[in-house]
Amino acid sequence: MSKKIVIAGGTGFVGNFLTSKFKEDGFDVCVISRNSNVRWSDKPALLSALEGSDTLINLAGKSVNCRYNEKNRALILSSRLETTKLLGEAIQQCVNPPKLWMNASAATIYRDELTRPNTEFDITYGDGFSVEVSKQWEQAFYSFTLEKTRQIAMRISIVLGENGGVIPVYKNLVKFGLGGRQGDGQQKFSWIHIDDFYRIIRHAQESKEINGPLNFASPHPISNERLMSEFRKAMGVKFGLNATKWMLGIGALLIGTEPELILRNRWVVSQKLIDSKFKFQFPTIEDALANLV
């Protein structure tokens, strides 16, 4: 019998990719979403989906790619806390609960650090709305004591994939001559290729010693200035206009997002993956862009 994987919130860019990859590898995949056969409002179906499953991966939550007004802030937080609570309560009712529960979080939970990267063993977190969301999300996740289910909080950095996420955005910037540095360009950009994202999950399934927070990030984060330089090089474009903070503020307002998504310093690596001998298929940004651009 094939092992069952349950992906909650599995209809987005990352969820669709994971669903496809797990099916390719012979797993049975069950998706929980508002538009799938298993809906959040159907508690019996939710329980049935989780019963006897091997791994639960929860990616549910409103996108942070929006303006942080009062309404959107409330939805970003509540969509994460409520779905995590529903899943935890359902697992508690299972006779044969998932062996592993991997719940999304964000690498932005860490402090704004410019002297060294943050690892899973750093316990000093940052401040601000994005940090508070991740902290409350993980608190909700770990509020459940589950004897039969190992728990991993996926502290996800920027996911690079061909058919979604930030790659199409950056490609358009470079294509239209706007591929210079953003802000002062010194802010760190931690990232993970979507193939390695999947491979980390498979690695965590097999590595029973891994639990608690796990950073989904390549071992070689880079500055924003170098990121844009490597994009231009990969696309054969020699020049790109720089964008100041005030220009990014206006641009973000026009497209309905927040400039912090570009300007925030994200410097994260995974000591746990290093310690467990995980081998990245795409360890450098050059490797990733050669594959994706």
C-alpha positions, 0 to 999 in steps of 0.5 A, spaced: 500 500 500 502 506 498 504 511 503 499 517 504 501 524 504 496 530 506 497 537 504 493 542 507 493 549 503 496 545 497 493 549 491 498 554 491 505 554 487 508 550 492 503 545 494 501 544 487 509 542 486 509 538 492 503 534 490 506 533 483 512 530 486 509 526 491 505 522 486 511 521 481 514 518 487 508 513 488 505 516 494 497 517 495 496 525 496 490 528 499 489 535 498 485 539 504 483 546 501 476 550 500 476 548 493 478 540 494 474 534 495 477 535 503 474 542 505 476 545 512 469 545 514 468 538 513 471 535 520 469 528 518 473 528 512 478 532 515 479 526 520 478 521 515 484 524 511 489 524 516 487 517 519 493 512 517 497 518 513 504 518 513 506 525 513 501 532 514 504 538 510 500 544 512 501 550 507 495 554 509 494 561 510 493 568 506 498 570 502 503 575 505 503 579 498 498 584 500 498 591 503 498 590 511 492 594 512 488 592 518 483 587 515 489 583 511 493 583 517 487 580 521 486 575 515 494 573 515 494 571 522 487 568 523 488 564 516 494 560 519 492 560 527 485 557 525 487 552 520 493 549 525 488 549 530 483 544 526 489 540 524 491 539 531 485 537 534 483 532 528 490 529 529 488 528 537 482 524 535 486 519 530 487 512 532 493 512 527 495 519 526 500 522 521 507 520 523 510 527 521 506 533 521 510 539 518 507 546 519 509 552 515 512 558 518 517 563 515 524 565 516 522 572 517 522 570 524 529 571 526 532 578 527 535 583 522 542 580 522 547 583 518 554 580 522 552 572 521 546 568 518 541 565 523 540 558 524 535 554 528 539 554 534 538 562 535 533 563 539 533 571 539 527 573 534 526 579 531 520 584 531 514 587 527 508 584 524 511 578 520 515 576 526 509 576 530 505 572 525 511 567 525 511 566 533 504 566 534 503 560 528 509 556 531 506 557 538 499 554 536 503 549 532 507 547 538 501 547 543 499 540 541 503 535 545 502 529 540 506 522 542 505 519 536 506 525 531 513 528 530 513 535 529 517 540 524 516 547 523 518 549 516 521 556 517 521 557 509 525 562 506 524 565 499 522 559 494 525 559 487 521 555 482 520 556 474 512 557 474 511 561 480 513 565 486 518 571 485 522 568 479 517 571 474 517 578 477 525 578 477 525 576 470 520 581 468 524 587 472 530 585 468 527 584 462 525 591 462 531 594 464 529 595 472 534 589 474 539 593 478 539 593 486 533 595 490 534 599 496 542 599 498 542 592 496 546 590 502 540 586 505 541 578 505 536 574 500 536 567 503 532 562 498 531 555 496 530 552 490 523 548 489 526 542 488 531 542 494 524 544 498 521 537 496 528 534 497 528 537 504 521 534 506 523 527 503 530 528 508 526 530 514 521 524 513 527 519 513 531 523 518 527 521 525 532 525 529 530 532 526 524 535 529 522 542 532 524 548 527 527 547 521 530 552 516 528 551 509 534 555 506 540 554 501 547 554 504 549 560 500 545 566 501 547 572 498 546 580 498 540 583 494 545 587 489 548 580 487 542 577 486 540 582 481 547 581 478 546 574 477 539 575 474 542 579 469 548 575 467 543 569 467 538 573 462 544 576 458 542 583 460 548 588 461 544 593 465 539 594 470 536 601 473 537 601 481 531 602 485 531 607 491 527 605 497 522 611 496 521 608 489 520 601 491 515 604 496 511 607 491 511 601 486 509 597 492 503 601 493 501 601 486 501 593 485 498 592 492 504 589 496 509 591 501 516 594 500 519 590 506 518 583 502 524 586 498 527 590 503 527 586 509 534 583 511 533 575 511 540 571 512 538 564 514 542 557 513 540 551 516 545 548 521 540 542 522 541 540 515 548 541 515 549 536 521 544 531 518 549 531 511 543 533 507 546 534 500 543 540 496 542 539 489 542 547 488 546 550 493 548 556 489 544 562 486 548 560 480 546 553 480 539 555 481 538 560 476 541 556 471 536 551 472 530 556 472 531 562 468 
